Amino acid sequence: TTPSEAMDNPMVRQYVASFTAGASAAAKTAPFGILRLLAVTGLGDKVGLPQEEDVEKRWQFGSPGYERTAYLETRDWPLVADQALRTGAINARLPVAVVSAGVTEGVEGRQMLAVQPAPALASEHGYVSVVEGATHNGLLTARYAPAVVKGVDFVLNTVADQTHGSGRPSTVFNNQVVAMQEPRPDARDR
């Protein structure tokens, strides 16, 4: 998460520019097969995905089309942030969950961690979780899935409470037992 307001921060702008330069270099070199050769190294899958997903991620890493699309996306971050700011403030009634990695790299990483909670803090129904031990890429692994799903469940349950007056059952992971409650009848159902 990079809140649009964060683009005003010179350190965040520097981070985005650096990230964009890396994406540009990847997009320019991918057509020559260099990234296909590097895909078998640790660069090809920094997440540590299961075997089937790992193969797909490594293919994606070396794909010229994917790298070009990734570059175009990062190149336009400042434009998208400006467009978002022009739409006005986020509706404070919307639930927002921010789940961030607790392990950061350098000053830019710590700065990003500091600005990420802003959308959730601006919401009447905000949820912020900094996952200790998780890195930016590692947050996407099965090890930290419960923390991510908890944020998703927060949003879904908040929406369900706002629209139907009752929460939805939370996500269940392997080997968990959850007592399910019957939803409360909505006034419209009576």
N, C-alpha and C positions, 0 to 999 in steps of 0.2 A: 504494500500500500504506500503510495506517495500522494498524500493529500495535495490538492491543487495549490493551496496557499503556500505549501512548502517550496514551490518553485521560486518564491521571492528570496529564499535563503541562498546566499552565494555558495555555500558548501554543498547544498542539495543540487544546485545547478551544475556545479563542478562534477559531482558524482554522476549525474545524468549524462553530461557531456562525455565523461570518461567511458561510461557504459556504452553510449552510442558509438564512440570511436572503435571500441572493441567489436561491436556488432557490425559496423561498417567493414572492418578488416575481415571478419568472418565471411560476410557476404561477398567480398571481392575475391577471396581465396578459394571459397567452396567450389566454384566451377572448375578449378584445376585439380580437384581430387585431394588436396592437402588435408582437408578435414576428414575425409574418408580414412586416410592413413592414421590420423590421430584419434579416430573414433574408438579404436580398441584400447586406448590408454585411459587413464582416470579422467581426462577431459571429456570423454564421450558420454559419461554418465556420472555426474557429481552427486546425484541423488542416492544411488545405491538401490535401484529398483529390483524387483524380482526378475527372474530370467527372461520371461516373455516380454515384459515391458522394457527391460534393459536392452534387448535387441532392437526394439522399436525406437527407443531414445537414441541409441548409437546411430541408427540409420538416419534419424532426423538430424542429428548433429552434423552429418556430412552432406546433407541435402542442400544444394544450391537454392532451391525454391524456398525451403524453410528458413535458411539463413537470410535470404533477401527480405522475406516477410518480417522476420524478427528485427532486422535493421530498420525497415520502414516504420514499424511500430515504435521503436525506441526513438527514432529521429523525430517523431511527431509528439512525443510526450509533452514538451513545452506548449505546443499548439493546443493539444487536448486539454491541458491544465487551464490554459487561458479561456478556452471555450466553456469549460465547466464553471469557472469563476464568474463568467458573464451570465450564467443562468440564474445566479443568485444563491442564497444560502440553502443548504440541505434542509428538507422538511424535518424538523426536530422530532416529529411523531414517528418517523421511520426507524425501526430497530437497526442498529449497526453493530457488528461484531468485528473486532480487530484481533487477529491472532498473529503474534510476531515471534521471530526466533530470538532466543535469549543470548546467543553467541553472535557477536558482531565483529566485523573486521575494520580496524582503523577508525579514524575520527569520523569518516563519512558514515560508516555503519552505525556508530553511536548516535550520530545526528539523525539518521533515518529512524532509528528506534525511538528517538525523542519526539519526532513529528508524527509518527504513524497513528497514535491513539486519537488524534484530533477529531476525526469524524465520529467516533464512538462517544467521545466526551461532549460533542455538540448535540448528541441525540438524547431525548428523554429516556430512551431505552438502549443504552450503550453497554457494550461488553468489551473489556480489554483483557487479553491474556498474553503474557510474555512467557514463552515456553523455555524454561531453563534447560540448557544442554543442547537445544536444537539450533542448527545453523540455517542459513537462508535456504539452501538446497535440502538439508536434512529434515526440515519441517514437513517436507512432502512424503517422507517415508512412513511405512506402517507403524514404526515405533511411536511416532507422534500423532498418528491418526486420531486417537481419542481426544486430544486437545483441539484439533481442527473441527472434528465433528461436534464437540461441545459448543463451539462458537456457532456452527450452523444450526444446531438444535436450539440455541438461545434465540436466534432470529425467527426460526419457524414457530417455536412455541409462543413467542411474543406476538407474532402475526395472528396465530390461531386464537390467542387470548383476546386480541383486539377485535377480531371479526366474529368469533363464535362464542366467546366467553369461557372457553375451556382449552386447555393445552392439548397438544398431540403427544402420543407416546414418544419417548426419547429413543434415539438409535440404540440398538443393542449390539454389542460386540460378542465374538465367540466366547463361550463359557460364562456369559453373564445371565443372571435371572432377574427379570424386571416384572414387578406386579403391575399389570395393566389395569387402568381405571376406565370405567365407562364414561364417555363424554357427557357433560352436563347438557340437558336439553336446552336448546336455544329458544328464546321467546317466540321466534317465528315458527318453531316446530310444534308449539302447543295449540 
